[in-house]
């Protein structure tokens, strides 16, 4: 379901390829002829790598192919596409290092890195009200109120805008809590109190974030998409409103995943949920194997990166799944996000296989075995229904 867009005297967007090339050339001429090169090999190496990345970003922002999003400007999304390429190349480089060299390489980015860090255990005393503590019997709750609480809310608000489906968001939210239960023997960070899992995370932070996201989606689906050039608007109030709306979508597509409609869509939705959960786990495992504290700016930059590329990737996946005759190949941003997620996981496997291979408790294995059997049963038992209906020119997947 796609919205109707009305354009009124909109100016054409220009990539400013010649302007960017001229400015880039001037900077390189200045560095070559007027600036004295420092006699510091380490500094020059870092500077050269950063300059190479910036030149590539300049090329990509002006020359790369546009994606499905155009607001606030197509160049913004071309920039993040090129950042995706740079990040994937960085991950490949780290993947090909030894464990020791890879961890010590992080010191070139930040000298404070490269040192083993203890993981914080969120479990322990799980009493909501602790009568033994006369000073503050609610101290267990206040101890859990850290920066991750607003981060959970904001994260799930954004994820809801990306996925655009309440059921899929709730399934991913609940499934991740089960993953934390299952993997707390590997990462102490996953060890949380029961009320931290199901009340603070699923119901409060994640639930409120999903609710706010669905309300925003409702507003975006009902909003009229009629655009007029800024200089054609007579009032200052109208101009300010138009500038604010520049940061809203140009048009709107309502995602209708319909996982039970046919086998292809069912497998696609399962794949999306799997990759979402894998990317979530990578957040915790990467900082564990690369020795990065949770509050480090690289951890935050990775989250900002996924916020910007996730929406484009999900739109490309939906278009590829919804209209395969028109979209004959997976979009470039979706391809890169999938490659990045897999490469991150491979780094985790290589850098700390001992942790990954720690035996899973038997009762956890039983629960996952039962869940996999149910999913496989739901997937393959109705195939005969699909074949039967396809013979009648109907592509219906009936469980």
N, C-alpha and C positions, 0 to 999 in steps of 0.2 A: 504494500500500500504506500504510494508515493504522493507527496503533496504537489499542488499546482503552484508554479512560480510565475509571478508577473514582473516583468522588467520595464522600467520607465526611464529612458535616457541614461542608462548606465554607461560610464566610460569604459573603454577596453583596457584590460590589464596588460602591462608591458613587463618583460623580464629584465630590461635594462642590461642586456648582455654586454654592449659596448662600454657602457659606463663602468660596470664592475671590472671589465678587462683593463680599462684605462687606469682606474684607481689601483688595481693590483700591480700593474706594471710600474706605476710611480713608486709604490712602496718598495718593490724589489730593486729598482734603480737606486733609491735612497740607501737601502741597506748595502748594496754592492759598492757604490761610489763614495758615499758620504759618511758612512758609519764605520768606525774602527772595530774590527772583529776581536772580541776578548780572547785572551790566551788561556781559556778554561775549557778543556775538552768535554767535561761533563755538562757544563752549561750550554756549550755550542750544540752538543748532541740533543739535549732536551729542546733547545730552541729550534733546531732544524726539524725535529719531528713535529713540533707544534705548528711550525710554518707550513710544512708539507700537508698536514691535516687541514689547515685553514685554506690553502690553495684548492685542495680537493672540494672543500665545502663551497667555496666560491663558484667552482665549476658546476657542482651539482645543483646549487640553488638557482643558477641561471639556465642550465641546460638539461637537467633531469626531466623525466616524463612526469606529468601531473598525475595525482591520484584522484580519488573520488571527492575529496574535501577541497573547498575553495576559500573558506573563511578561517581566520581573518584575511589571509592572502595565500595563494597557491605556493608562493616562495617559502612560507613558513613550514608547510608540510614537505616540500622538497628538501628543506634543511634537515628535518628529522629523518627523512629517508637516507640522506647521506650520513648522518650520525649513526644510523643503524649499520651501514656498511663499515664505518670506522670501528664501531664497537665489536662487530663480528670479527673483524681482522685482529683486533686486540685480543679477543678471546682465543682465536686460533693460535696466536703467538704464545699466549700463556699455556695453552694446552700442550704445545710442543716442547715446553721446558721441563726440566726435572722438578720435583716437588720443592726441593730446597731453593733452586734458582728462581722458580716462579714466585715463591713467597718473598724472597729477598728482592726480587724485581719491583715489588710494590713499594719498596723504600725509595725508588727513584721518583715515584709519584708523591709519596709523603714519607719523610724519614721516620715518622712515628710508627709506621706499619712494619710488618715483618717480625712481630713479637707475638708469641702465643698468648691468648687472652682467655680468662675463665668465662664460662657460660653462666648466666644467671638462672637460677632455679626458681620458677614462680610457684612451685608447690609448697610443701612444708606444712605449716599449721593452716588448715583449711576451715577453721571455725569462722563463720560469718560474724558472730558475736562472741567475743572471748571474755568470759566473766573473770578469768584469772588476771587480766590486765586491768587494774583499777584506774590507771591513768587515762587510757583510751581503749575501751573494749571493742571498738570498731577499727582497730589499727590494721587488721588484715585487709580490709577493703581499701583503706587509704594507701597502704603499701603497694597495692596493685594499680593504683591510679597514677600511671606515668604517661609519657608522651605517646605511647602506643594506643591509648584510649581514643583521643581525637583522630589519630592516624587511621585506626580501624574504621571509624565513622566516615571520614573523608574518603578513604580508600574504597569502601563499598558504595558510597554515593557515586563515585566516578565509574566503578565497575558496572553499576546498574545502567549508567548512561551509555556504556560501551556495549553491554550485552542486550539491553532493552527487552528483558524478559524476566518477570518475577520468579517463575518456577526455576529457571536455570540458575539465577542468582542464589536462591535459597538452597538448591541442591549443592552448589559449589561451596557455600558457606558452611553447611552441615558436614559435607564430606571432608573439608579441611580440618574440622575439629576431630573427626574420626582419625584422620591421618596423624594429627598431633598425639592422640591417644596411642596410636599404633607405633609411633616412632620416638616416643619419649625415652626409650631405652638407648637410643642413639644420640639424641641431642637433649641435654638437661633443660634447654630453653623451652622445650615442648611440655615439660612437666608443670601442669597448672591444676588448680583446684577445680572441682566439678562445677562450682558456681561461676568460676572464671570462664570456663569453656562455654556453658550453655546459657547463663544469664547475662554476664557482662559482654561476652563476644557475640553469640548468635542472636540473642533477643534484643539487647540494648544497642551496642555499637553497630554490629552488622545489620540488625533488623531496622533500626532507625535510619541508617544510611541507605538501605534498599528502599524504605518507604519514601524518604525524601527524593531519591532518584526517580522513583515511579511517578511521583507528583510532578517533577520537572519534565519527565517524558510526556505526561499528559498535557502539560502546557505547550510543549514544543509541537506536539501532534495537532493541537487545535489552533496554533498561532498562524495568522495569514502571512504568506511569504510574498509580499509585494515590495519590490525594491526600487528606489529612486535615487538618482545621482545626488550627491551631497550639495552641489552648487545649484541644483534645481529646487531645493527646499527653501521656502522664503523666510521662515522664522528661525531664531537661534535655538529655541527649545526643540524644534524639529530636527535641526542639525545635530544637536547633542544626542538626541534619541537615536538618530540614524548612526552616529559614530558608536554608540553603545551596542546597537544591534549588529554592527559589523563583526562582533565577537560571538554571534549566535549563528547557527547553521544557515546556509543559503537556501536549502530545501530540506525536507524531512522524509525519511523512509522508515516506516514502521516495520520492525523485524517480526516476522511470523515464522518461527523455526519449524513448527509442525513435525516434531520428531517421529510421530507415529504414522505419518502419511505414507512413507515408503522406506525401504531398507537403506537407500543412499542417504537420506536425511537423518535417519536414526544413527547411522554410523558416523556421520559428520558431527552431530551434536555430541555423541560420546567422545569423539576426537577433540572437540573444542573444550569440553569439561576436563578431559585428561591433560591437555596442554595448559589450561588455566591452573590446575592444581600443581603441575610440575613447575610452572613458573613461580608459584607461591612458595613451594618447597625450596627452589633454588635460592630464594632470598635469604633463607636461614642457613642453608648448607654452604653457600658461597662464602658468606662472612665467617663461617666456622672454619672452612678449610684454608681460606686466604688470610685468616687472622685479622679481620676487620671488626672493630667495635660497632655495635648497632647504631650509635649516634654519629658515626663517621660520615663525612660529606659524600663519599663515594657511594655509600648505601642509599643516601637520599637521592643522589643524582640518578642512580639506576631506577628508582621508583618514578622520578620525574620523566625519565626516558620512556618507561613503559606506559605511563599515563598518556603521553603524546602519540606514541606509535600504536597503542592498543586499539584505539577507536578506528583508525584507518584500516588496520589489519582486519578487525572484525567486520567492517563494512565490505571489504574486498572478499572475505570468506563468504559472507551472506550473498553477495551478488553472484559469486562463482557457484554457490550451491543452489540459489533460487532460479537462476537463468543461465544454465550451462551452454545453451545454444549461442547466446550473445557473448558471454564471458567464457572464452574457450580455455583460458589458463588462469592459474591462481595469481592474484595480484602481487606486485613486487614487494610491498610492505608486509603482507601476510607471509610471503616466502621468507623474508629476512627474520621476522619475529619467530617463526618456527625454527629456523636454523639457529638463531641465538639461544632459544630455550634449550634445544638439544645440546648445543655446544657447552652451555653453562653446566648442564647435568654431567656431561662427559668430563669436565674439569673436576667436578665433585668426586666422581668415581675414580679418576686417576690419582687425585691428591690425597684421598683418605679412603682407600678401599676397605680398610679394617673396620671403620665406623659403619660404612654402608652394609658390610657383610655380617654385622653382629646378628646373631640368631634372633628371629622374631619370637616372642612368647607364643606358646602353643594355642592359647585361647584366642589370641589376636589372629593367628593364622587360620583358625577355624572360621572366625567371623568373615575374613576376607574371602576365604574359599567359598563360603555360602553366598556372599554377595556376587562373586564372579559367576558362579553357577546360575544364579537368578538372571544376571544380565545376559549370559549366553543363551539361556532358555528363552528369554524374551526376544532375543535377536534372531535365532535360527529356527525356532519352532513355527513362527508365522510365515516362513518363506513360501510354503505351499500356497498360502492365501494370496501372496503377491503374484505368484505364477498364474494361479487360477483367474485372478481378476485381470491380469495383463492380457490374458487370452481374450477377454471381453473388452479389450481396449480401455481398461481402467487401471490406473497405477495407484492402488490403494493398499496401504500397509495396515492390516487389521490384526491387532494382538489377540 
